């Protein structure tokens, strides 16, 4: 397996890993069968995300969580049944939001072209368009994904990266999906417009090693401020904190700047600075132009959107995203 050097990190090629599943994805897949599909999606996103920009972060997170479990097949959208707990009801997904937004987009597309455009493609397009209309980068979204038939909560628990993960675990979870260390750093950059519940990181403030201490890897002044002004009790499950304070509505580089100041909210954010290669990439991004981050983020997003996709006659095209046909 050959390697290339990008941002000072040796990256092994994953072409073989992804090649077998992306042959049937192509730009303009619906140009004949539903030519207005992508415009319908963009117009709805453009109209509504501008009013609720925080939803852009929620939608890209939903796309991320979908792709890490059985690939980008919209399995995260399926409801649980009497004999199966679906992904959306697994602990990593309990704070996901935007399901109704996807349903509304799907209903508009269905009205135009019944049974043609998959929920998997709609989720992927919505995630991209949400970032674009909030001032972030554009990336190509080849379409032709099919919707999965299986959604299992335990698989979400096993495959979705967690806020408490260390570097080694993150590297493994990403590698399992054909993503490398550059992808890890770049995709984490979506936290620039993210928000988090106190429960996702309160252990770093109150009880990091079980003796009532704070995480020494978190800037002490920042930790004190969070305890005083945001997460005032260890058991706060409702308060939401900006992951990129002062800039969380803007898709920019300030998230990476905060990492170098030891002010990343999650342990998984701080983990990016514990490896020499990923720390060097974070530093290079901070010192470089915003356009460079945009270009590389776009590449990693397009790559993630190809993970283990179903194409051709695999799966189905759901009529409603929350139910199998």
Buried (B, 14 or more C-beta within 10 A) or exposed (E): EEEEEBBEBEBEEBEEBBEEBBEBBEEEBBEEEBEEBBEBBBBBBEEBBEEEBBBBBBBBBBBBBBBBBBBBBBBBBBBBEEEEBBBBBBEBBEBBEBBEBBBEBBEBBBEBBEEBBBBBBBBBBBBBBBBBBBEBBEBEBBBBBBBBBBBBBEBBBBBBBBBBBEBEBBBEBBBEBBBBBBBBBBBBBBBBBBBBBBBBBBBBBBBBEEEEEBBEBBBEEBBEEBBEEBBEEBEBEEBEBBBBBEBBBBBBBBBBBBBBEBBBBBBBBBBBBEBEBBBBBBBBBBEEEEEBBBEBBBBBBBBBBBBBBBBEEBBBBBBBBBEBE
